[in-house]
Amino acid sequence: MSKAEYTEEQLSDMREDAFVNIKEACMRLQERTKCGNDVVIKMLNEVSEFYITQDEKNKI
């Protein structure tokens, strides 16, 4: 993925949109599976770790 330059306002809008979408997805997951917050937290940490790893690979 290429690096793009964004204004602080654009970044803020993207973060807000992402937060809302991720939160809704987590809520749907919990509604369907009846899983607890601990499962959601573990899943989000794994997703975060995936992106950290991808970022590290791209810097090499």
C-alpha positions in Angstrom: 0.0 0.0 0.0 1.4 3.4 -0.9 2.0 6.2 1.6 -0.3 9.2 1.2 -0.2 12.5 2.9 -3.3 13.4 4.9 -4.3 16.5 6.8 -5.0 16.2 10.5 -8.7 16.8 9.7 -8.7 13.9 7.2 -6.9 11.6 9.6 -9.4 12.5 12.4 -12.3 11.7 10.1 -10.8 8.4 9.1 -10.1 7.5 12.7 -13.7 8.3 13.7 -15.1 6.3 10.8 -12.9 3.4 11.6 -13.8 3.5 15.3 -17.5 3.5 14.5 -17.2 0.6 11.9 -15.0 -1.5 14.1 -17.2 -1.0 17.2 -20.3 -2.0 15.2 -18.6 -5.1 13.9 -17.6 -6.1 17.4 -21.1 -5.5 18.6 -22.5 -7.7 15.8 -19.9 -10.4 16.7 -21.0 -10.3 20.3 -24.7 -10.4 19.4 -24.2 -13.5 17.1 -21.8 -15.4 19.3 -22.6 -14.1 22.8 -18.9 -13.8 23.4 -17.5 -11.6 26.2 -15.4 -8.5 26.0 -12.3 -10.6 26.6 -12.8 -12.4 23.3 -13.2 -9.1 21.4 -10.2 -7.6 23.1 -8.1 -10.6 22.2 -9.3 -10.5 18.6 -8.6 -6.7 18.3 -5.1 -7.3 19.7 -4.5 -10.0 17.1 -5.7 -7.7 14.3 -3.4 -4.9 15.6 -0.5 -7.3 15.8 -1.1 -8.3 12.2 -0.9 -4.7 11.0 2.2 -4.0 13.1 3.9 -7.1 11.5 2.9 -6.0 8.1 4.2 -2.5 8.7 7.5 -3.9 10.0 7.8 -6.1 6.9 7.3 -3.1 4.6 10.1 -1.1 6.3 12.7 -3.8 5.5 
